[in-house]
């Protein structure tokens, strides 16, 4: 007798109208004792009113549903004097209020309806055999509808949570792709720009070296394209040792001496991937903004985890507080680490820390 499925087709089994199949039980006592003409006319009128209330309750909620259910209960009380199985209508009334929210209010009203029905039966001194089972069904059907309504609410909340998780996952994926593209393309495009400028300078006096630089530009562009495809698919395959080698090459092209401290090959894959992206961002900023002549990359294994320090002797503003640094901080925080940036007159330090076995 659920009021659920407001827009459900009539052919669906869970449509409230299907429960009218129990309405013939209303007439069972008439087969035992024939009613008078007045009782039949009164019962017919009462049933017509009940059907109007029942169909009106399909789309009702809140106070309107309570009013319709209470009116249905009063109709059942009026039908108690027709010699019929009037508690059948009372059961429909209990089913209506069983769909109310919150469940506590529905439970109170189901109990009140059952108590009122029992009280009327006792007042008119009707034998218990004619009404006790009906009252029992009122409680059971009302409780079943309360339980069903609660389950539907939970399923709806679960569906909403699932949709929210999908949206958050999509937003996180967009953010990841944005961070990866920023990190991957920043240094690649910087390297291409530097080599293009160098090729232009060499074109007139050393065509062979200029062609070499242009081939390097083509190789960097192809590698950048491969990196972009990997970033979009979520499979960058970055490792710190590979990134250190690429950083050395990029710094060399920019005329910046590079020294390395530590063994990146001993770092676990998860931490290596995170630190690789951190190094790419740091070196890109050194090349673009620092004006440095030297850069040091130090990777240290410590008791608390891993630490990577990228230092330069530039103007102290090698790392700018922009989207790249913000994204890098978020990436490290998501892996359980942190980021510190220190700029002084002697240069800039970017310090990335991670716990052991971090995951990107």
Rosetta silent file (secondary structure, phi, psi, omega in degrees, C-alpha in Angstrom):
SEQUENCE: XXXXXXXXXXXXXXXXXXXXXXXXXXXXXXXXXXXXXXXXXXXXXXXXXXXXXXXXXXXXXXXXXXXXXXXXXXXXXXXXXXXXXXXXXXXXXXXXXXXXXXXXXXXXXXXXXXXXXXXXXXXXXXXXXXXXXXXXXXXXXXXXXXXXXXXXXXXXXXXXXXXXXXXXXXXXXXXXXXXXXXXXXXXXXXXXXXXXXXXXXXXXXXXXXXXXXXXXXXXXXXXXXXXXXXXXXXXXXXXXXXXXXXXXXXXXXXXXXXXXXXXXXXXXXXXXXXXXXXXXXXXXXXXXXXXXXXXXXXXXXXXXXXXXXXXXXXXXXXXXXXXXXXXXXXXXXXXXXXXXXXXXXXXXXXXXXXXXXXXX
SCORE:     score description
SCORE:     0.000 S_00000001
   1 L     0.000   25.631 -178.355    0.000    0.000    0.000 S_00000001
   2 L   -67.057  147.292  175.143    2.943    2.300   -0.510 S_00000001
   3 L   -90.768    6.689 -179.106    2.378    5.800   -1.948 S_00000001
   4 L   -71.371  161.125  177.418    5.737    5.519   -3.763 S_00000001
   5 L    80.800   50.393 -174.763    5.954    5.580   -7.520 S_00000001
   6 L   -62.186  -34.941 -179.180    3.983    8.751   -8.231 S_00000001
   7 L  -106.175   16.477 -178.340    4.869    8.679  -11.921 S_00000001
   8 L   -76.452  142.156  179.474    5.013    4.905  -12.240 S_00000001
   9 L   -63.296  151.973 -178.317    2.895    3.363  -14.965 S_00000001
  10 L   -63.498  -22.818 -178.582   -0.309    1.637  -13.907 S_00000001
  11 L   -75.707  -13.887 -178.847    1.042   -1.636  -15.200 S_00000001
  12 L   -72.841  139.420 -176.143    3.846   -1.630  -12.612 S_00000001
  13 L   -69.614  -20.442 -178.077    3.252   -3.965   -9.687 S_00000001
  14 L   -91.451    9.513  177.070    4.428   -1.414   -7.135 S_00000001
  15 L   -71.302  138.401 -177.238    1.735    1.095   -8.078 S_00000001
  16 H   -56.143  -28.562 -177.366   -0.515    1.885   -5.065 S_00000001
  17 H   -63.914  -23.557 -178.180   -3.647    0.959   -7.015 S_00000001
  18 H   -62.944  -27.466 -176.851   -2.611   -2.707   -7.017 S_00000001
  19 H   -75.633   -7.254  174.290   -3.333   -2.900   -3.302 S_00000001
  20 H   -69.635   -6.219  176.635   -7.031   -2.301   -3.949 S_00000001
  21 H   -62.814  -21.053  179.271   -7.108   -6.025   -4.707 S_00000001
  22 H   -85.299   -6.675 -176.577   -7.685   -6.525   -0.968 S_00000001
  23 H   -61.352  -33.550  177.937  -10.820   -4.370   -0.992 S_00000001
  24 H   -57.775  -21.047  176.792  -13.211   -7.348   -1.614 S_00000001
  25 H   -60.930  -22.161  178.714  -12.386   -8.523    1.930 S_00000001
  26 H   -58.736  -30.313 -172.152  -14.612   -5.641    3.022 S_00000001
  27 H   -94.224   -2.124 -174.820  -17.682   -7.615    1.885 S_00000001
  28 H   -54.453  -46.540 -179.417  -16.952  -10.976    3.558 S_00000001
  29 H   -59.062  -26.056 -178.806  -19.368  -10.462    6.517 S_00000001
  30 H   -67.950  -23.203  176.720  -22.235   -9.865    4.074 S_00000001
  31 H   -76.774  -17.106  178.278  -21.925  -13.449    2.918 S_00000001
  32 H   -91.287  -43.217  179.934  -22.558  -14.532    6.513 S_00000001
  33 L  -135.417  119.157 -175.650  -25.342  -12.077    7.332 S_00000001
  34 L   -66.970  131.235 -179.732  -27.176  -10.255    4.580 S_00000001
  35 L   -77.983  163.001  174.952  -27.065   -6.456    5.040 S_00000001
  36 L   -79.558  167.817  179.637  -30.063   -4.199    4.873 S_00000001
  37 H   -61.179  -40.824 -179.947  -30.698   -1.930    1.892 S_00000001
  38 H   -61.917  -42.456  179.473  -29.643    1.084    3.961 S_00000001
  39 H   -62.316  -40.836  179.502  -26.375   -0.631    4.928 S_00000001
  40 H   -66.041  -41.856  179.374  -25.584   -1.452    1.308 S_00000001
  41 H   -65.057  -43.958  179.511  -26.309    2.108    0.165 S_00000001
  42 H   -63.519  -41.829 -179.833  -24.251    3.548    3.032 S_00000001
  43 H   -65.052  -39.847  178.548  -21.392    1.134    2.343 S_00000001
  44 H   -62.581  -45.479  178.224  -21.411    2.017   -1.371 S_00000001
  45 H   -62.205  -41.971 -179.967  -21.278    5.735   -0.596 S_00000001
  46 H   -63.630  -40.386  179.883  -18.523    5.182    1.943 S_00000001
  47 H   -66.939  -36.317  177.324  -16.440    3.153   -0.497 S_00000001
  48 H   -62.954  -43.859  177.548  -16.782    5.851   -3.163 S_00000001
  49 H   -62.565  -43.441  179.308  -15.516    8.439   -0.671 S_00000001
  50 H   -58.777  -45.818 -178.564  -12.696    6.094    0.353 S_00000001
  51 H   -61.667  -38.555  176.881  -11.581    5.593   -3.251 S_00000001
  52 H   -61.992  -44.321  178.384  -11.478    9.338   -3.782 S_00000001
  53 H   -65.542  -40.264 -176.598   -9.336    9.775   -0.683 S_00000001
  54 H   -64.925  -46.105 -179.852   -7.085    6.867   -1.585 S_00000001
  55 H   -69.369  -32.818  177.398   -6.332    8.102   -5.099 S_00000001
  56 H   -66.577  -28.359 -177.687   -5.847   11.657   -3.826 S_00000001
  57 H   -77.206   -9.235 -178.869   -3.252   10.333   -1.372 S_00000001
  58 H   -55.177  -43.646 -174.811   -1.053    8.976   -4.185 S_00000001
  59 H  -104.463    6.457 -175.094    0.755   12.303   -4.558 S_00000001
  60 L   -85.046  148.476  174.029    0.178   13.659   -1.060 S_00000001
  61 L  -141.417  166.688  173.317    2.893   14.277    1.518 S_00000001
  62 H    58.449 -135.973 -174.250    3.168   15.900    4.919 S_00000001
  63 H   -63.107  -37.553 -179.481    0.083   17.507    6.436 S_00000001
  64 H   -62.789  -40.057  178.359   -2.096   16.823    3.379 S_00000001
  65 H   -65.800  -38.465  178.157   -1.357   13.100    3.601 S_00000001
  66 H   -61.737  -44.295 -179.726   -2.204   13.123    7.326 S_00000001
  67 H   -62.409  -45.135 -179.740   -5.557   14.792    6.610 S_00000001
  68 H   -64.743  -39.144  178.892   -6.398   12.298    3.854 S_00000001
  69 H   -67.709  -41.834  178.806   -5.397    9.347    6.054 S_00000001
  70 H   -63.945  -40.122  177.865   -7.424   10.671    9.002 S_00000001
  71 H   -64.057  -38.594  177.057  -10.440   11.164    6.717 S_00000001
  72 H   -63.120  -40.290  178.036  -10.023    7.584    5.482 S_00000001
  73 H   -63.187  -41.510  179.437   -9.967    6.364    9.079 S_00000001
  74 H   -65.396  -36.063  175.994  -13.186    8.290    9.835 S_00000001
  75 H   -62.271  -40.150  178.561  -14.803    6.731    6.752 S_00000001
  76 H   -64.181  -37.196  178.288  -13.885    3.297    8.140 S_00000001
  77 H   -64.293  -41.134  179.328  -15.487    4.244   11.454 S_00000001
  78 H   -64.551  -34.235 -179.279  -18.685    5.261    9.651 S_00000001
  79 H   -76.713   -7.826  178.983  -18.674    1.943    7.797 S_00000001
  80 L   -63.382  -18.806 -177.033  -18.484    0.056   11.116 S_00000001
  81 L  -100.345   13.289 -179.453  -22.277    0.273   11.260 S_00000001
  82 L  -102.898    4.830  179.756  -22.844   -1.310    7.852 S_00000001
  83 L    72.760   17.374 -177.187  -22.188   -4.876    8.944 S_00000001
  84 L  -102.388  178.273  175.083  -19.080   -5.000    6.748 S_00000001
  85 L   -86.032   71.814 -170.091  -15.417   -5.760    7.427 S_00000001
  86 L   -65.203  -22.830 -179.314  -14.803   -2.059    8.086 S_00000001
  87 H   -66.768  -16.168  175.565  -11.275   -2.536    9.483 S_00000001
  88 H   -59.607  -41.630  179.153  -10.095   -3.175    5.902 S_00000001
  89 H   -68.446  -35.738  177.777  -10.512    0.562    5.239 S_00000001
  90 H   -64.121  -34.377  177.425   -8.711    1.348    8.499 S_00000001
  91 H   -62.807  -41.420  176.700   -5.780   -0.736    7.276 S_00000001
  92 H   -61.472  -38.341  178.642   -5.548    1.481    4.170 S_00000001
  93 H   -63.131  -43.334  178.128   -5.524    4.521    6.448 S_00000001
  94 H   -64.246  -36.405  178.740   -2.621    3.080    8.462 S_00000001
  95 H   -64.230  -37.190  179.218   -0.780    2.315    5.236 S_00000001
  96 H   -61.517  -51.415 -176.577   -1.118    5.949    4.168 S_00000001
  97 H   -71.859  -17.575  176.738    0.426    7.410    7.309 S_00000001
  98 L   -65.199  -15.312 -179.756    3.128    4.740    7.222 S_00000001
  99 L   -94.722    4.444  179.898    4.647    6.658    4.314 S_00000001
 100 L   -71.897  156.399  170.202    5.108    9.866    6.261 S_00000001
 101 L  -119.871  143.915   -3.183    8.525   11.333    7.089 S_00000001
 102 L   -74.716  165.008 -177.065   10.137   11.316    9.541 S_00000001
 103 H   -58.240  -32.065 -178.930    9.523    7.663   10.501 S_00000001
 104 H   -62.164  -42.245  178.871    8.910    8.566   14.158 S_00000001
 105 H   -64.557  -40.372  178.095    5.881   10.668   13.226 S_00000001
 106 H   -61.329  -42.709 -179.380    4.594    7.854   11.001 S_00000001
 107 H   -63.773  -40.957  178.891    4.981    5.334   13.840 S_00000001
 108 H   -62.125  -44.214 -177.812    3.097    7.571   16.276 S_00000001
 109 H   -70.300  -37.401  175.721    0.209    8.017   13.852 S_00000001
 110 H   -60.734  -45.009  177.790    0.019    4.306   12.994 S_00000001
 111 H   -62.357  -40.518  179.603   -0.177    3.553   16.710 S_00000001
 112 H   -66.003  -41.198  178.935   -2.808    6.249   17.217 S_00000001
 113 H   -63.316  -42.674  179.892   -4.907    4.936   14.316 S_00000001
 114 H   -65.300  -40.919  179.403   -4.725    1.381   15.671 S_00000001
 115 H   -65.121  -42.217  179.671   -5.658    2.550   19.179 S_00000001
 116 H   -64.335  -39.285  179.001   -8.590    4.606   17.860 S_00000001
 117 H   -64.880  -42.964  178.519   -9.852    1.625   15.834 S_00000001
 118 H   -63.544  -41.501 -178.930   -9.626   -0.664   18.866 S_00000001
 119 H   -62.549  -44.295  178.595  -11.426    1.888   21.021 S_00000001
 120 H   -61.638  -43.333 -179.412  -14.316    2.200   18.560 S_00000001
 121 H   -61.343  -37.595  178.330  -14.647   -1.589   18.332 S_00000001
 122 H   -71.178  -37.037 -178.716  -14.841   -1.817   22.122 S_00000001
 123 H   -65.836  -42.033 -178.848  -17.369    1.038   22.350 S_00000001
 124 L   -86.197    3.256  175.483  -19.736   -0.561   19.859 S_00000001
 125 L    56.614   44.300  176.721  -19.105   -3.915   21.555 S_00000001
 126 L   -83.058  136.837  179.285  -18.121   -5.678   18.389 S_00000001
 127 L   -56.698  141.763 -176.286  -16.711   -9.183   18.947 S_00000001
 128 H   -59.473  -28.293 -178.664  -12.915   -9.222   18.824 S_00000001
 129 H   -61.488  -23.315 -177.599  -12.958  -11.814   16.064 S_00000001
 130 H   -89.385  -16.497 -175.101  -14.304   -9.120   13.715 S_00000001
 131 H  -132.778  -22.506 -173.903  -11.731   -6.396   14.419 S_00000001
 132 H   -61.920  -43.069 -179.442   -8.663   -7.683   16.336 S_00000001
 133 H   -66.981  -34.654  177.202   -6.995   -9.155   13.273 S_00000001
 134 H   -62.422  -42.683  178.083   -7.693   -5.949   11.335 S_00000001
 135 H   -64.454  -39.790  177.364   -5.973   -3.880   14.024 S_00000001
 136 H   -60.027  -43.092  178.729   -3.041   -6.273   13.947 S_00000001
 137 H   -67.180  -32.907  175.832   -2.771   -5.800   10.176 S_00000001
 138 H   -57.410  -47.535 -178.936   -2.948   -2.019   10.640 S_00000001
 139 H   -65.861  -43.602 -176.338    0.171   -2.156   12.804 S_00000001
 140 H   -67.941  -45.046 -179.660    1.967   -4.619   10.539 S_00000001
 141 H   -67.913  -40.836  176.938    1.178   -2.827    7.267 S_00000001
 142 H   -61.373  -43.845  179.069    1.976    0.554    8.796 S_00000001
 143 H   -64.763  -38.912  178.833    5.294   -0.744   10.121 S_00000001
 144 H   -63.095  -40.641  178.895    6.103   -2.303    6.740 S_00000001
 145 H   -69.666  -35.002  176.082    5.488    1.001    4.977 S_00000001
 146 H   -62.390  -45.056  179.115    7.600    2.853    7.552 S_00000001
 147 H   -63.768  -42.169  179.892   10.413    0.396    6.932 S_00000001
 148 H   -65.372  -42.533  178.955   10.046    0.658    3.176 S_00000001
 149 H   -61.674  -41.087  178.496   10.006    4.458    3.299 S_00000001
 150 H   -63.748  -40.303  178.811   13.176    4.445    5.409 S_00000001
 151 H   -65.216  -40.791  178.532   14.853    2.073    2.942 S_00000001
 152 H   -63.723  -39.790  177.667   13.847    4.270    0.017 S_00000001
 153 H   -62.670  -42.399  179.252   15.283    7.317    1.809 S_00000001
 154 H   -65.560  -41.386  178.560   18.555    5.482    2.399 S_00000001
 155 H   -64.154  -38.867  178.225   18.714    4.327   -1.213 S_00000001
 156 H   -65.780  -42.911  178.072   18.039    7.873   -2.388 S_00000001
 157 H   -64.080  -38.167  178.138   20.740    9.234   -0.094 S_00000001
 158 H   -64.905  -41.271  178.430   23.113    6.540   -1.320 S_00000001
 159 H   -64.234  -40.633  177.966   22.389    7.449   -4.941 S_00000001
 160 H   -64.959  -40.214  177.886   22.981   11.125   -4.188 S_00000001
 161 H   -64.409  -39.190  179.188   26.240   10.262   -2.428 S_00000001
 162 H   -64.212  -41.024  177.593   27.289    8.149   -5.391 S_00000001
 163 H   -64.318  -39.888  179.607   26.581   11.039   -7.751 S_00000001
 164 H   -65.305  -40.058  177.950   28.545   13.371   -5.503 S_00000001
 165 H   -62.642  -40.771  178.154   31.469   10.931   -5.444 S_00000001
 166 H   -61.177  -43.648 -179.620   31.380   10.777   -9.250 S_00000001
 167 H   -64.704  -42.576  178.686   31.437   14.571   -9.450 S_00000001
 168 H   -65.275  -39.712  178.784   34.285   14.815   -6.961 S_00000001
 169 H   -64.413  -40.339  178.262   36.212   12.109   -8.801 S_00000001
 170 H   -64.929  -41.624  178.396   35.707   13.935  -12.093 S_00000001
 171 H   -64.175  -41.213  179.170   36.842   17.215  -10.516 S_00000001
 172 H   -64.514  -37.970  179.316   39.879   15.497   -8.989 S_00000001
 173 H   -67.584  -40.946  176.578   40.744   13.945  -12.351 S_00000001
 174 H   -62.112  -41.290  178.956   40.459   17.315  -14.087 S_00000001
 175 H   -64.894  -40.480  179.010   42.670   18.840  -11.416 S_00000001
 176 H   -62.547  -46.004 -179.529   45.200   16.021  -11.795 S_00000001
 177 H   -62.279  -40.951  178.208   45.312   16.420  -15.556 S_00000001
 178 H   -61.657  -43.382  179.252   45.705   20.185  -15.162 S_00000001
 179 H   -64.847  -44.066 -178.354   48.580   19.763  -12.714 S_00000001
 180 H   -64.174  -42.677  179.534   50.263   17.144  -14.887 S_00000001
 181 H   -64.139  -40.748  177.581   49.944   19.209  -18.032 S_00000001
 182 H   -60.561  -47.538 -177.499   51.314   22.254  -16.239 S_00000001
 183 H   -67.373  -41.361 -175.649   54.260   20.297  -14.867 S_00000001
 184 H   -72.963  -44.911 -174.018   54.942   18.395  -18.081 S_00000001
 185 H   -79.866  -27.769 -176.976   54.560   21.206  -20.584 S_00000001
 186 H   -55.699  -54.622 -177.334   56.210   23.955  -18.538 S_00000001
 187 H   -73.358  -36.985  179.867   59.719   22.608  -18.784 S_00000001
 188 H   -60.835  -46.178 -179.658   59.263   21.083  -22.252 S_00000001
 189 H   -68.967  -34.890  175.914   58.141   24.387  -23.742 S_00000001
 190 H   -63.067  -43.917  178.825   60.859   26.235  -21.870 S_00000001
 191 H   -62.896  -43.165  178.557   63.447   23.837  -23.288 S_00000001
 192 H   -61.463  -43.413 -179.787   62.026   24.218  -26.794 S_00000001
 193 H   -62.473  -43.831 -179.693   62.107   28.018  -26.499 S_00000001
 194 H   -63.564  -45.644 -178.666   65.725   28.016  -25.301 S_00000001
 195 H   -68.209  -34.215  177.323   66.844   25.645  -28.041 S_00000001
 196 H   -64.894  -42.454  176.941   64.922   27.579  -30.685 S_00000001
 197 H   -62.545  -41.285 -179.799   66.677   30.797  -29.635 S_00000001
 198 H   -66.181  -42.020  178.401   70.010   28.994  -29.728 S_00000001
 199 H   -61.950  -38.557  178.586   69.292   27.513  -33.164 S_00000001
 200 H   -63.518  -39.463  179.557   68.414   30.970  -34.488 S_00000001
 201 H   -69.517  -33.355 -176.938   71.736   32.354  -33.230 S_00000001
 202 H   -85.474  -12.634 -172.544   73.674   29.449  -34.744 S_00000001
 203 L   -56.670  -39.764 -175.820   71.894   29.442  -38.088 S_00000001
 204 L   -82.218  -37.740 -173.137   74.240   31.944  -39.766 S_00000001
 205 L  -100.983  -20.218 -179.167   77.607   30.889  -38.336 S_00000001
 206 L  -149.845   82.946 -175.097   77.218   27.123  -37.676 S_00000001
 207 H   -64.718  -32.394  179.149   74.459   25.532  -39.716 S_00000001
 208 H   -64.290  -45.655  177.943   75.403   22.027  -38.599 S_00000001
 209 H   -67.354  -34.285  178.110   75.039   22.877  -34.924 S_00000001
 210 H   -64.568  -42.173  177.634   71.822   24.756  -35.668 S_00000001
 211 H   -62.393  -37.772  177.450   70.387   21.679  -37.370 S_00000001
 212 H   -61.140  -44.612  179.279   71.347   19.636  -34.308 S_00000001
 213 H   -63.083  -38.933  179.900   69.489   22.059  -32.056 S_00000001
 214 H   -68.072  -35.158  174.414   66.448   21.919  -34.327 S_00000001
 215 H   -64.641  -37.711  176.428   66.521   18.120  -34.197 S_00000001
 216 H   -63.655  -38.154  177.936   66.608   18.422  -30.406 S_00000001
 217 H   -61.950  -45.073  178.954   63.619   20.733  -30.600 S_00000001
 218 H   -62.057  -41.427  178.418   61.724   18.149  -32.662 S_00000001
 219 H   -64.537  -40.553  178.732   62.671   15.428  -30.178 S_00000001
 220 H   -65.073  -38.604  179.193   61.571   17.556  -27.224 S_00000001
 221 H   -65.131  -43.202  178.821   58.263   18.307  -28.940 S_00000001
 222 H   -63.926  -40.518  178.327   57.627   14.612  -29.620 S_00000001
 223 H   -65.282  -39.331  176.988   58.491   13.748  -26.028 S_00000001
 224 H   -61.752  -40.283  177.727   56.203   16.509  -24.811 S_00000001
 225 H   -62.982  -42.657  178.385   53.366   15.095  -26.918 S_00000001
 226 H   -63.767  -39.210  179.191   53.976   11.633  -25.464 S_00000001
 227 H   -64.472  -40.280  179.125   54.005   13.098  -21.961 S_00000001
 228 H   -63.214  -44.586  178.862   50.699   14.878  -22.577 S_00000001
 229 H   -61.415  -40.422  178.877   49.091   11.665  -23.806 S_00000001
 230 H   -66.149  -39.499 -179.810   50.384    9.820  -20.757 S_00000001
 231 H   -64.092  -42.983 -179.133   49.118   12.536  -18.418 S_00000001
 232 H   -65.044  -36.239  179.890   45.627   12.456  -19.929 S_00000001
 233 H   -82.430   -6.132  179.529   45.496    8.663  -19.619 S_00000001
 234 L    79.454   16.816 -177.768   46.767    8.834  -16.026 S_00000001
 235 L  -127.349   69.015 -176.811   49.887    6.790  -16.798 S_00000001
 236 L   -70.318  -31.938  179.150   52.771    9.258  -16.687 S_00000001
 237 L    64.269   22.569 -177.434   55.319    6.592  -15.694 S_00000001
 238 L   -72.729  140.378  172.231   57.499    9.312  -14.160 S_00000001
 239 L  -131.054  153.072 -175.888   60.446    8.285  -11.992 S_00000001
 240 H   -67.079  -40.278 -178.862   62.794   10.520  -10.045 S_00000001
 241 H   -62.486  -41.750  178.352   65.976    9.089  -11.584 S_00000001
 242 H   -66.488  -38.795 -179.349   64.658    9.702  -15.098 S_00000001
 243 H   -68.936  -34.190  176.888   63.518   13.194  -14.140 S_00000001
 244 H   -63.436  -43.052  178.354   66.927   14.030  -12.661 S_00000001
 245 H   -62.389  -43.862  178.473   68.578   13.084  -15.944 S_00000001
 246 H   -64.799  -38.432  179.601   66.094   15.223  -17.903 S_00000001
 247 H   -65.549  -40.856  177.028   66.565   18.104  -15.476 S_00000001
 248 H   -58.709  -44.129 -179.969   70.345   17.956  -15.879 S_00000001
 249 H   -64.224  -44.393 -179.200   69.953   18.169  -19.645 S_00000001
 250 H   -65.176  -42.519  178.170   67.484   21.059  -19.445 S_00000001
 251 H   -64.437  -38.496  178.539   69.645   22.990  -16.990 S_00000001
 252 H   -62.334  -43.038  178.198   72.683   22.381  -19.191 S_00000001
 253 H   -61.474  -36.048 -179.917   70.907   23.813  -22.233 S_00000001
 254 L   -80.303   -0.377  179.409   69.986   26.867  -20.152 S_00000001
 255 L    78.114   26.933 -179.098   73.644   27.297  -19.146 S_00000001
 256 L  -112.508  122.461  177.006   73.086   26.350  -15.513 S_00000001
 257 E   -66.927  141.367 -177.408   75.532   23.996  -13.815 S_00000001
 258 E  -129.404  131.195  173.781   73.817   21.094  -12.063 S_00000001
 259 E  -120.667  146.279 -176.112   75.071   18.887   -9.233 S_00000001
 260 E  -119.534  138.054  175.618   73.308   15.829   -7.884 S_00000001
 261 E  -130.283  132.741  177.988   73.380   14.393   -4.367 S_00000001
 262 L   101.650  167.612 -176.925   71.768   11.105   -3.325 S_00000001
 263 L  -114.998  104.471 -178.279   70.600    7.919   -5.018 S_00000001
 264 H   -74.843  -19.504 -177.185   67.170    8.251   -6.629 S_00000001
 265 H   -69.817  -18.118 -177.096   67.130    4.626   -7.818 S_00000001
 266 H   -89.751   -0.107 -177.516   66.585    3.340   -4.278 S_00000001
 267 L   -85.375  142.448 -180.000   63.319    5.224   -3.802 S_00000001
 268 L   -64.806  154.584 -173.572   60.036    3.289   -3.998 S_00000001
 269 H   -58.051  -40.386 -178.579   57.953    3.854   -7.175 S_00000001
 270 H   -62.819  -50.687  179.182   55.144    5.820   -5.509 S_00000001
 271 H   -64.311  -37.267 -179.199   57.432    8.340   -3.822 S_00000001
 272 H   -61.528  -41.813 -179.171   59.619    8.486   -6.923 S_00000001
 273 H   -65.540  -42.074 -179.673   56.667    9.525   -9.121 S_00000001
 274 H   -66.089  -46.215 -179.476   55.581   12.286   -6.728 S_00000001
 275 H   -67.439  -30.157  177.653   59.092   13.685   -6.292 S_00000001
 276 H   -61.470  -45.001  178.872   59.650   13.518  -10.048 S_00000001
 277 H   -67.364  -34.506  176.564   56.771   15.918  -10.655 S_00000001
 278 H   -64.945  -41.896  179.614   58.029   18.155   -7.842 S_00000001
 279 H   -65.503  -40.053  179.619   61.495   18.259   -9.411 S_00000001
 280 H   -59.601  -45.820  179.496   60.070   19.087  -12.830 S_00000001
 281 H   -64.525  -43.019 -178.295   58.208   22.107  -11.422 S_00000001
 282 H   -63.510  -46.037 -178.571   61.214   23.264   -9.393 S_00000001
 283 H   -66.992  -37.562  176.626   63.655   23.049  -12.319 S_00000001
 284 H   -58.592  -42.229  178.962   61.188   24.774  -14.641 S_00000001
 285 H   -68.796  -36.630  177.555   61.064   27.719  -12.237 S_00000001
 286 H   -61.482  -46.636 -178.097   64.858   27.776  -11.905 S_00000001
 287 H   -66.463  -42.779 -173.947   65.270   27.962  -15.686 S_00000001
 288 H   -75.258  -43.505 -163.313   62.499   30.495  -16.241 S_00000001
 289 H  -118.723  -18.663 -167.009   62.828   32.907  -13.352 S_00000001
 290 H   -81.253  -33.743 -171.184   65.964   32.543  -11.260 S_00000001
 291 L    67.412   22.877 -175.654   68.775   33.837  -13.424 S_00000001
 292 L   -79.179  158.616  174.147   70.935   31.303  -11.570 S_00000001
 293 L  -108.940  -10.696 -178.855   74.251   29.916  -12.766 S_00000001
 294 E  -146.071  146.826  179.642   74.192   26.813  -10.562 S_00000001
 295 E  -142.463  138.270  178.426   71.552   24.407   -9.237 S_00000001
 296 E  -121.072  133.415  176.593   71.847   21.528   -6.784 S_00000001
 297 E  -115.971  116.570 -177.472   69.407   18.623   -6.514 S_00000001
 298 E  -119.869  129.041  177.197   69.714   16.642   -3.261 S_00000001
 299 E  -118.836  121.666 -174.046   67.699   13.523   -2.420 S_00000001
 300 E  -127.164  134.722  172.135   68.000   12.280    1.145 S_00000001
 301 E   -90.445  122.303 -179.838   66.613    9.240    2.927 S_00000001
 302 E  -124.862  168.817 -177.999   65.700   10.174    6.510 S_00000001
 303 L   -62.062  -33.485 -178.377   64.071    8.386    9.422 S_00000001
 304 L   -84.049  -10.352 -178.801   60.829   10.306    8.889 S_00000001
 305 E   145.654 -142.665 -176.420   60.789    9.663    5.141 S_00000001
 306 E  -111.534  148.699  176.417   62.227   11.273    2.035 S_00000001
 307 E  -137.962  129.998  174.917   63.434   14.802    1.439 S_00000001
 308 E  -120.713  126.976 -179.178   64.309   16.426   -1.870 S_00000001
 309 E  -119.667  126.002  175.907   65.946   19.844   -1.893 S_00000001
 310 E  -114.025  114.500 -175.687   66.385   21.889   -5.073 S_00000001
 311 E  -119.050  146.735  173.748   68.683   24.879   -4.501 S_00000001
 312 E  -140.168  166.515 -178.951   69.951   27.602   -6.828 S_00000001
 313 L  -107.683   32.657 -177.727   72.127   30.703   -6.514 S_00000001
 314 L   -84.019 -148.043 -171.045   69.737   33.013   -8.333 S_00000001
 315 L   -87.590    9.242  178.682   67.784   36.058   -7.246 S_00000001
 316 L    82.416    4.467  179.422   65.728   34.387   -4.514 S_00000001
 317 L  -126.227   29.245 -177.689   62.539   34.370   -6.572 S_00000001
 318 L   -62.843  -31.903 -179.147   63.056   31.192   -8.555 S_00000001
 319 L  -110.144  114.758 -179.362   59.854   29.714   -7.200 S_00000001
 320 L   -96.819  145.745 -177.912   56.823   31.912   -7.649 S_00000001
 321 L   -79.109   70.947  179.648   53.642   31.429   -5.669 S_00000001
 322 L  -115.813 -161.862 -177.630   51.532   30.551   -8.686 S_00000001
 323 H   -62.799  -34.287 -179.034   49.375   27.685   -9.894 S_00000001
 324 H   -64.306  -45.910  179.714   52.345   25.368  -10.309 S_00000001
 325 H   -67.200  -39.961  178.327   53.509   25.701   -6.714 S_00000001
 326 H   -62.648  -44.395  178.530   49.925   25.457   -5.407 S_00000001
 327 H   -64.862  -37.560  178.556   49.339   22.307   -7.442 S_00000001
 328 H   -65.469  -42.004  176.811   52.642   20.867   -6.285 S_00000001
 329 H   -61.011  -40.587  178.397   51.738   21.536   -2.652 S_00000001
 330 H   -65.511  -40.449 -179.916   48.382   19.822   -3.163 S_00000001
 331 H   -62.820  -44.788  179.506   50.040   16.842   -4.815 S_00000001
 332 H   -66.656  -41.609  179.235   52.518   16.419   -1.950 S_00000001
 333 H   -62.143  -39.881  179.107   49.802   16.904    0.689 S_00000001
 334 H   -63.807  -27.868  178.450   47.654   14.231   -0.981 S_00000001
 335 L   -90.976    6.535  178.393   50.608   11.849   -0.709 S_00000001
 336 L    88.892    9.648 -178.268   51.053   12.674    2.988 S_00000001
 337 L  -109.191 -162.114  179.048   53.965   15.067    2.522 S_00000001
 338 E  -153.192  168.133 -176.787   54.569   18.805    2.516 S_00000001
 339 E  -131.058  137.488  175.288   56.324   21.557    0.592 S_00000001
 340 E  -131.776  137.837  179.793   58.504   24.439    1.789 S_00000001
 341 E  -126.341  125.257 -177.636   59.902   27.269   -0.344 S_00000001
 342 E  -126.699  119.074  177.508   62.636   29.561    0.962 S_00000001
 343 E  -113.457  128.459  179.015   63.948   32.534   -0.997 S_00000001
 344 E  -133.220 -179.703  178.273   66.964   34.557    0.159 S_00000001
 345 L   -66.112  -24.635 -179.462   69.533   36.899   -1.348 S_00000001
 346 L   -85.884   -9.752 -179.415   71.762   33.877   -1.975 S_00000001
 347 E   143.814 -160.761 -175.398   69.120   31.975   -3.914 S_00000001
 348 E  -130.389  144.149  173.706   66.096   29.763   -3.496 S_00000001
 349 E  -122.779  130.999  170.433   65.439   26.415   -1.870 S_00000001
 350 E  -114.491  121.603 -176.320   62.464   24.192   -2.629 S_00000001
 351 E  -117.039  117.684  177.369   62.096   21.388   -0.082 S_00000001
 352 E  -111.769  126.847 -179.387   59.685   18.517   -0.756 S_00000001
 353 E  -119.158  143.160  179.153   59.107   15.938    1.961 S_00000001
 354 E  -142.084  146.255  170.062   57.287   12.615    1.730 S_00000001
 355 L   -71.983  166.592  177.276   56.719    9.672    4.047 S_00000001
 356 L   -64.616  146.833  176.755   58.069    6.300    2.986 S_00000001
 357 L    57.324   41.182  176.647   56.021    4.412    0.365 S_00000001
 358 L   -69.775  157.598  178.833   53.940    7.449   -0.603 S_00000001
 359 L  -119.187  136.771 -178.308   51.385    7.083   -3.374 S_00000001
 360 L   -70.179    0.000    0.000   50.891    9.699   -6.129 S_00000001
